[in-house]
Amino acid sequence: MTESKSLPRFLGYARVSTQGQTLDAQLEQLRAAGCRHVYREKVTGARADRRELQKLLRQLAAGDVVVVTRIDRLARSTFDLFNIVKRIADAGAAFRSLAEPWADTGTSTGRLMLAVLGGLADVERDLIRTRTAEGRSRAKARGQHMGRPPALTPQQQEEARQRRADGASVTELARSYNVGLATITRHTRPER
């Protein structure tokens, strides 16, 4: 008895950024490429919480092929692209872009490109980290406060300490300044 090898499932992913755009051209191309099911959404590629993309990635099985019309429909950065394609490869599936034939992890050239993307993603991550650190250093040198603004002004902090010393409860103070209990506790605990 011969074992029949199942054919791969071609799963499409189509995305447009705004409600005014249409998915029609992408859907047509993906169906022509053999995609029986297409995950589609109207959301910016910058968002990490793209529901349909996450659903697609969770449902991947070994042998599946994820198809997009262009790489920019899947990811907005090299780092993002590498992470998504790596998840696809880790599931035993392949990735293919119709507009970029080199982006086909079912070929040795495509796998090489995935390795190159991994290196580029590392460089991109390092550049972002370096620029962020430099920006923070410049801001600190100019005397700018980093992080969220304080919930209470220095005058409110002093007033809250005084009111607490006079017997006001933490709950009462938090309510009057419209802040959390932890904020009042942090600012009114006795100095050591």
Rosetta blueprint (number, residue, H / E / L):
1 M L
2 T L
3 E L
4 S L
5 K L
6 S L
7 L L
8 P L
9 R L
10 F E
11 L E
12 G E
13 Y E
14 A E
15 R E
16 V E
17 S L
18 T L
19 Q L
20 G L
21 Q L
22 T L
23 L L
24 D H
25 A H
26 Q H
27 L H
28 E H
29 Q H
30 L H
31 R H
32 A H
33 A L
34 G L
35 C L
36 R L
37 H E
38 V E
39 Y E
40 R E
41 E E
42 K E
43 V L
44 T L
45 G L
46 A L
47 R L
48 A L
49 D L
50 R L
51 R H
52 E H
53 L H
54 Q H
55 K H
56 L H
57 L H
58 R H
59 Q L
60 L L
61 A L
62 A L
63 G L
64 D L
65 V E
66 V E
67 V E
68 V E
69 T L
70 R L
71 I H
72 D H
73 R H
74 L L
75 A L
76 R L
77 S L
78 T H
79 F H
80 D H
81 L H
82 F H
83 N H
84 I H
85 V H
86 K H
87 R H
88 I H
89 A H
90 D H
91 A L
92 G L
93 A L
94 A E
95 F E
96 R E
97 S E
98 L L
99 A L
100 E L
101 P L
102 W L
103 A L
104 D E
105 T L
106 G L
107 T L
108 S H
109 T H
110 G H
111 R H
112 L H
113 M H
114 L H
115 A H
116 V H
117 L H
118 G H
119 G H
120 L H
121 A H
122 D H
123 V H
124 E H
125 R H
126 D H
127 L H
128 I H
129 R H
130 T H
131 R H
132 T H
133 A H
134 E H
135 G H
136 R H
137 S H
138 R H
139 A H
140 K H
141 A H
142 R L
143 G L
144 Q L
145 H L
146 M L
147 G L
148 R L
149 P L
150 P L
151 A L
152 L L
153 T L
154 P H
155 Q H
156 Q H
157 Q H
158 E H
159 E H
160 A H
161 R H
162 Q H
163 R H
164 R H
165 A H
166 D L
167 G L
168 A L
169 S L
170 V H
171 T H
172 E H
173 L H
174 A H
175 R H
176 S H
177 Y H
178 N L
179 V L
180 G L
181 L H
182 A H
183 T H
184 I H
185 T H
186 R H
187 H H
188 T H
189 R L
190 P L
191 E L
192 R L
